[in-house]
Structure formats: structure tokens, C-alpha cells
Amino acid sequence: MKLDISTVKGFQDYLPPESLIRDKIKKIAEKHYKLYGFLPVETPIIEFDELMKPDALPNEEEDEAVRDRFKLQDRGGRNLGLRYEFTFQLARIFKENQNIKLPFKRFQIGNNFRDEPIRAGRTRQFTQCDADIVGDSSVNADAECISLSSDILKELQIKNFEIQVNNRKLLNAIIESVEIQEIKQVLKELDKIEKIGSDIVKSNLKKYASSNQIVTLFKLVEKPLEFFKENAFDGAEELDLFIKKCSLYGIETKFSPSLVRGFGYYTGNIFEFILPDKKTTIVAGGRYDKSVGKFINRELPAVGISFSIEALMGLCMNELSSLEIEPIPKVLIISFNQDEESIKLSKKLRNNNIACSITEGQPSKALDFANHQKIPFVLFLGEEELEKQKFKIKEMSTGLESFLAEKQLLAKLKK
């Protein structure tokens, strides 16, 4: 049998410059998570398969993420699976660590897996950047998640997004007001409006509601939030307060009454960062107050938001390509039979947080390599430099060469 030397469909390698952009995204996300007071957490990639199925879903087909999980067995025959997200693991964490002080603000950046169809921005292994607040039931926590994500996107040069918000209590109340019984089925259909259009959704809804109910439902989801507040719809006040809290952060949101998000666990405010020109979500989240405390028989309020690096790179590469990426290494030392001195110099540079590499041989080849790798500086180290006690350095972007004493060299390279 011929060996297929290729990556598995839905999985891929990341080499420079893409790998450098991915690393930059992680660092920017981690910086902002910490600025907002979130602490890092790590969890296993493999969990018991039963843990991955939310109790709220009698049929796992109802949730794409749950349905598309990778399943496996270990040598002991235990049913296991690869995690498809981070959120469900919080319930296990709080079962095993019941002394965690609340509110608990955690972030996690790592790989998740879903056996799902691939497209631009969607792979079967993806790096999720996730932040959650457990133990705070106020809309302050919801608004903080929005502000946090907005700050991350702006530093990533992604500015053409729209923040759509809704509330699951309100959406349920809207459906109930039309006296439709099959709420979950209606939610599933409403969730498809952006993908297949309202006309097809209306047609699909005929399985669960009369024509009059469907007409009334669609009239309702076109109403402004003020209408639902005036008529005391459940969730309307909560959503209004959330929108006002976001405005205190200088963030504009758009009320979208048909926004659904996942079916398994959202209980309150939900939100999506949309690229309007592509009709695609790049960041999403919401409140899920019934999930985290399920193994300790407590209701633990929780809200979270997440995005995948693959989605950003697949949909926003034009913006991301303008990010300032720190070159690695910053300096290439060309040693002319000066092993001891070049090693001594490299240690000095690295002690000053200046990335460098050492090479020997023909200068022309070394300079060509530096050009290809976009290394900004080349440093020549030979007998002449040692005698003068000065280092010859070349700026590759301009071709400018100069002799610098050690202090001058360090000061220049630290800029």
C-alpha cells in the first residue's frame, strides 16, 4: 500500500509567515485577557465522551458542535473524545475544585477538534481563544466580554465588524407570545435566516406553526427593543441594560431579535461580532447560567466569549497582514573563524532579549539568507572587529554599514 504523504483533510501545517501571524494573535489576545483580569487555565484535550454531551440536549444531533466531536477509545475500552470547545469542561473543573473563589475569570488558548465540513476559516483542528466569567450574574460581566473582544479585534486591525446582540429569554418569550409550542424547532429554523433567507425559513416553519403564527412571528422580530420593553417581554430589560453598559465602554451594538446562537446552554444575553460584507461571525458568546454548576447541584452564573485563530486568518487576512511582526531572529552574526567571540556575543545579545543566530562561511550566502528570512541586521565578526573593539553592523533594509561599540550596538538593537 502506497503511503499518502500529506496532511489529513481539515488539518494543516503552519509555517512562516503564517505561523508568526498566528503567534502574534495569541500574544495580543493573552495581553488583553490579562489586562481585564482573566487568569490562564489549561485542560486536557481528551475527556470522557459522556461529559461532552450537555444534559439539555436529549438528542445530540440538535447541536452541531456536540454531534461533530471526534470519538475514540483507550486500551481499557473507555469511551473518550477530543474536546470540541472549552466551555463544557468548566462543569468538571468546578466539580473537582469546589474551593474556587468567585467570580472566577479564566482564559484559555488551545486546540479543539470537530469532525465537520471545512471551508474558509473552518478547519477540523482549530485554535480557540476563550474567556469566561463564572459567578457574576450582572450584565457588567456580559459587557466586559464585549469590550474585551472589541479591544482584541481593534489591535488586530480588524475594525469593520458589527456587534449583534439578543437575549434568549426574550427570544423564547417572542415565540411563546405567538403560541407556538415547538420552541426549540423554531429556534433552529430562525438560526438559519442568514444562511438560507427568511422565505425558506418561513416555509420550513409551516411544520410547526400556522401561516398566521408565522406572519405574526416575523412581524415581531422586526420590532425595536423598546416595543418589547413596553410590553414587558421577559429578557427585554436585561438586554436593554446590557446595551447601555456596552455604550459606557464606547461600544455600539445592534439589536437582532432573530439571533439564536447554540441551542444547548445559552440562557440570557447572546452576542456575535459579524463581518457584514461577508455575513460571517468571527467572535461569539453569551450567558449560560445553567451549565457550570450542574455536577455540584448549584446554579453558577456564567458568561463567555471566544474566537478561533483560523476563522480570523481565513476571513480577515488582509487586515492581519498589516500587523507589525517582530522579526526572528533580529540579528544574524557572521563569524569569520571567531567561534568563542561569536558565542560570547550571542549570549550577550540574548541576555538583552535580542534574538540572534550565528552562521559561518561565505558572506554573500549569509547576506542572501538574511534577505530571504527578512532578518533586519547582519553583524560581521572577524579579526578587524576584534582589534578595533567595535562591531560592524549592516542594516539590510538600507544597506547602511557602521562600526559600533558594544554599548552603542546594544542600544541600537534594543529599539
C-alpha positions in Angstrom: 0.0 0.0 0.0 1.4 3.4 -1.0 1.9 5.8 1.9 0.0 9.1 1.4 2.5 11.8 2.4 0.0 14.6 3.0 -1.9 16.2 5.9 -5.3 14.8 6.7 -8.2 16.8 5.3 -9.2 19.5 7.6 -5.8 19.7 9.3 -2.8 21.7 8.2 0.7 22.9 9.0 1.5 26.5 9.7 4.9 27.8 8.5 6.3 31.4 8.5 5.0 33.9 7.8 1.5 32.5 8.7 2.9 30.9 11.9 4.3 34.3 13.0 0.9 35.9 12.5 -0.8 33.2 14.5 1.7 33.7 17.3 1.0 37.5 17.2 -2.7 36.9 17.5 -2.2 34.6 20.6 0.1 37.2 22.2 -2.4 40.1 21.6 -5.3 38.0 22.9 -3.4 36.9 26.0 -2.3 40.5 26.7 -5.9 41.8 26.7 -7.2 38.8 28.7 -4.7 39.6 31.4 -5.5 43.4 31.2 -9.1 42.5 32.0 -8.1 40.4 35.0 -8.5 36.9 33.4 -6.3 34.1 34.6 -4.8 31.3 32.4 -6.2 27.8 32.6 -5.2 24.6 30.8 -7.4 21.5 30.4 -7.0 18.1 28.8 -7.6 17.6 25.1 -9.3 14.2 25.9 -12.3 13.8 28.1 -14.9 11.1 28.8 -17.4 11.1 25.9 -20.4 11.3 28.2 -19.1 14.6 29.7 -19.2 16.2 26.3 -23.0 15.8 25.8 -25.0 18.6 27.6 -27.9 17.4 29.7 -30.1 20.0 27.9 -29.8 18.1 24.6 -31.7 14.8 24.6 -30.6 14.3 21.0 -27.0 15.3 20.3 -28.0 15.9 16.7 -29.6 19.1 17.9 -26.2 20.7 18.4 -23.6 20.7 15.6 -20.6 21.0 17.8 -21.6 18.1 20.0 -22.6 16.0 17.0 -19.3 16.6 15.3 -17.0 15.6 18.1 -14.2 13.1 17.5 -14.8 9.8 19.4 -12.2 7.3 20.4 -11.4 4.5 22.9 -8.4 3.9 25.0 -6.8 0.4 25.8 -9.2 0.0 28.6 -12.2 0.3 26.3 -13.3 3.6 27.8 -15.4 5.9 25.6 -13.5 9.1 25.1 -13.4 12.0 22.8 -11.4 15.0 21.7 -12.7 18.3 23.2 -14.7 20.4 20.7 -14.7 23.5 22.9 -13.5 24.6 26.4 -16.8 25.6 28.0 -18.2 22.2 28.9 -15.0 21.4 30.8 -15.8 24.1 33.3 -18.5 21.9 34.9 -16.0 19.2 35.6 -13.5 21.8 36.9 -16.0 23.1 39.4 -16.9 19.6 40.5 -13.2 18.7 41.2 -12.2 22.2 42.6 -15.1 23.3 44.7 -13.0 25.8 46.7 -12.5 28.1 43.6 -13.3 31.7 44.7 -16.0 33.5 42.7 -16.1 35.4 40.5 -13.7 33.2 38.6 -12.3 34.9 35.4 -10.4 32.5 33.2 -9.0 32.4 29.7 -7.7 29.5 27.6 -5.9 29.4 24.2 -5.5 26.0 22.7 -6.6 23.4 20.2 -10.1 22.0 19.8 -11.4 19.4 17.3 -14.6 19.0 15.3 -15.3 16.5 12.5 -17.2 18.9 10.4 -17.2 20.2 6.8 -14.3 22.5 6.1 -14.4 25.9 4.4 -12.6 29.3 4.6 -11.8 29.9 8.2 -13.0 26.5 9.4 -10.7 23.5 9.9 -11.1 20.3 11.9 -8.4 21.3 14.3 -8.6 24.9 15.4 -7.1 27.2 18.0 -9.7 28.7 20.2 -9.2 31.8 22.2 -11.7 31.7 25.1 -12.6 33.9 28.1 -15.3 33.2 30.7 -16.5 34.8 33.9 -18.1 32.4 36.4 -20.0 33.6 39.5 -21.1 37.0 38.3 -24.8 37.3 37.2 -24.6 41.0 36.4 -24.7 42.5 32.9 -21.4 44.1 33.8 -19.7 40.7 33.1 -21.5 40.5 29.7 -20.4 44.0 28.7 -16.9 43.3 29.8 -16.7 40.3 27.4 -17.8 42.6 24.6 -15.3 45.3 25.4 -12.5 42.7 25.8 -13.2 41.2 22.4 -13.6 44.6 20.8 -10.1 45.7 22.1 -8.5 42.5 20.7 -10.0 42.9 17.3 -9.0 46.6 17.1 -5.4 45.8 17.9 -5.5 43.1 15.2 -6.5 45.9 12.8 -10.0 44.4 12.3 -12.4 47.3 12.5 -15.2 46.6 10.0 -17.3 44.4 12.4 -20.8 44.8 13.7 -21.8 43.6 17.2 -25.3 42.0 17.1 -27.0 41.2 20.4 -30.1 39.4 21.6 -31.4 37.7 24.7 -32.6 34.0 24.8 -35.3 34.8 27.4 -36.6 37.5 25.1 -36.5 35.2 22.0 -38.3 32.4 23.8 -40.9 35.0 25.0 -41.4 36.2 21.5 -42.1 32.6 20.2 -44.4 31.9 23.2 -46.4 35.0 22.6 -47.4 33.7 19.2 -48.5 30.5 21.0 -46.1 28.2 19.1 -45.3 25.1 21.1 -42.2 23.8 19.4 -39.8 26.4 20.7 -36.6 24.5 20.0 -37.6 23.6 16.5 -38.5 27.3 15.7 -35.2 28.4 17.2 -33.4 26.0 14.9 -35.2 27.5 11.9 -34.7 31.1 12.9 -31.0 30.4 13.3 -30.8 29.7 9.5 -32.2 33.1 8.3 -28.7 34.5 7.5 -27.7 31.3 5.6 -30.8 30.4 3.6 -33.0 33.6 3.8 -36.3 34.4 5.5 -38.5 33.0 2.7 -37.2 29.4 3.1 -37.3 29.7 6.9 -40.9 30.7 6.7 -41.7 27.7 4.5 -39.8 25.4 6.9 -41.8 26.8 9.9 -45.1 25.6 8.4 -44.2 22.2 10.0 -44.6 23.8 13.5 -46.9 26.8 13.1 -49.9 28.1 11.2 -49.5 30.8 8.5 -50.9 33.4 10.8 -48.5 32.5 13.6 -45.5 32.7 11.2 -46.6 36.1 9.9 -47.0 37.4 13.4 -43.7 36.0 14.5 -41.8 37.7 11.6 -43.6 41.0 12.4 -42.4 40.7 16.0 -38.8 40.0 15.1 -38.8 43.3 13.2 -39.8 45.3 16.2 -37.4 47.6 18.1 -36.3 46.7 21.6 -38.4 49.5 23.0 -41.6 47.6 21.9 -40.6 44.5 23.9 -39.8 46.7 27.0 -43.1 48.5 26.8 -44.9 45.2 26.6 -42.9 43.5 29.4 -41.4 40.7 27.4 -39.1 38.6 29.6 -35.4 39.4 28.9 -36.1 42.8 27.3 -35.0 44.9 30.4 -31.9 42.7 30.8 -30.9 43.2 27.2 -31.5 47.0 27.4 -29.3 47.3 30.4 -26.6 45.2 28.7 -26.7 47.5 25.6 -26.4 50.6 27.9 -23.5 49.1 29.7 -21.7 48.5 26.4 -22.3 52.1 25.5 -20.4 53.1 28.6 -17.4 51.3 27.1 -18.0 53.4 23.9 -19.3 50.3 22.1 -22.2 50.4 19.7 -24.4 47.2 19.5 -27.2 46.3 17.2 -30.3 44.5 18.5 -31.0 41.4 16.4 -34.2 39.7 17.6 -33.7 36.6 15.4 -30.1 36.0 16.7 -30.1 32.5 18.3 -26.6 31.1 18.9 -26.3 27.4 20.0 -29.3 25.5 21.4 -27.6 23.6 24.2 -27.0 26.1 27.0 -27.5 29.8 26.4 -29.8 31.3 28.9 -29.6 35.1 28.7 -27.8 37.8 26.6 -26.0 36.5 23.5 -23.7 38.3 21.1 -21.9 37.9 17.8 -19.2 40.0 16.1 -20.3 39.9 12.4 -18.5 40.9 9.2 -21.4 42.5 7.4 -19.8 42.3 4.0 -19.2 38.6 4.4 -22.3 37.8 6.6 -19.9 35.8 8.8 -19.4 35.6 12.5 -15.8 36.0 13.8 -16.3 36.2 17.6 -19.3 35.0 19.6 -20.5 34.2 23.0 -23.3 34.6 25.6 -24.6 33.8 29.1 -25.0 30.2 30.1 -26.2 30.1 33.8 -27.5 26.5 33.9 -24.4 24.6 32.9 -21.3 25.1 35.0 -22.8 24.1 38.4 -24.7 21.0 37.1 -22.4 18.5 38.9 -22.5 20.3 42.2 -26.2 20.9 42.2 -25.7 24.7 42.2 -26.6 27.3 39.7 -23.4 29.1 38.8 -24.0 32.2 36.6 -21.5 32.3 33.7 -20.8 34.2 30.6 -18.1 33.8 28.0 -16.8 34.8 24.6 -14.5 33.1 22.1 -13.0 33.2 18.6 -10.8 30.9 16.6 -7.5 32.0 15.0 -8.3 30.0 11.9 -11.6 32.0 11.4 -9.7 35.3 11.7 -7.0 34.2 9.3 -9.4 32.8 6.8 -11.7 35.8 6.8 -9.5 38.8 7.8 -6.1 38.1 6.3 -5.9 41.5 4.6 -6.1 43.2 7.9 -3.9 40.8 9.7 -1.1 41.0 7.1 -0.6 44.6 8.1 0.3 43.6 11.7 3.8 44.5 12.8 5.5 41.2 13.3 8.8 41.2 15.2 11.5 39.5 13.1 13.0 36.3 14.3 15.9 36.5 14.6 16.6 40.2 14.7 20.4 39.8 14.1 22.5 37.3 12.1 26.1 37.1 13.3 28.5 36.2 10.6 31.6 34.7 12.3 34.9 34.7 10.5 36.7 31.9 12.4 35.8 33.6 15.7 33.8 30.8 17.4 34.5 31.8 21.0 33.8 35.5 20.5 30.7 35.0 18.4 29.2 32.7 21.1 30.1 35.2 23.8 28.4 38.0 21.7 25.3 35.9 21.1 24.9 35.2 24.8 25.2 39.0 25.5 22.6 39.8 22.9 20.1 37.1 24.2 20.6 38.3 27.8 19.4 41.6 26.5 16.3 40.0 24.8 17.7 40.4 21.3 17.1 37.3 19.2 20.1 36.3 17.1 21.6 33.4 15.1 25.2 32.6 14.2 26.5 31.5 10.8 29.9 30.9 9.2 31.1 30.7 5.7 30.7 32.9 2.7 29.3 36.4 3.5 27.3 36.5 0.2 25.4 33.4 1.1 24.8 34.7 4.6 23.5 38.0 3.3 21.3 36.2 0.8 19.8 34.1 3.7 19.2 37.2 5.8 17.4 38.9 2.9 15.2 35.8 2.3 14.4 35.5 6.0 13.8 39.3 6.4 16.4 39.5 9.2 16.9 43.3 9.7 20.5 43.3 10.8 23.7 41.4 9.9 26.7 41.7 12.2 30.2 40.8 11.0 32.7 39.4 13.5 36.3 38.9 12.4 39.9 39.9 13.4 39.4 43.6 12.3 36.3 44.0 14.5 38.1 42.4 17.5 41.2 44.7 17.0 39.0 47.8 16.8 36.8 46.5 19.7 33.9 47.6 17.5 31.3 45.6 15.7 30.5 46.1 12.0 26.7 46.0 11.5 24.7 46.2 8.3 21.0 47.4 8.1 19.6 45.1 5.5 16.7 47.5 4.5 19.1 50.4 3.6 22.4 48.7 3.1 23.9 51.1 5.6 27.0 49.8 7.4 28.6 51.2 10.6 31.1 50.3 13.3 29.6 50.4 16.8 31.0 49.9 20.3 29.2 47.3 22.4 27.0 49.8 24.3 26.0 51.5 21.1 25.3 48.2 19.4 23.0 47.1 22.3 21.2 50.4 22.3 20.6 50.3 18.6 19.3 46.7 18.6 17.0 47.2 21.6 15.0 49.9 19.7 
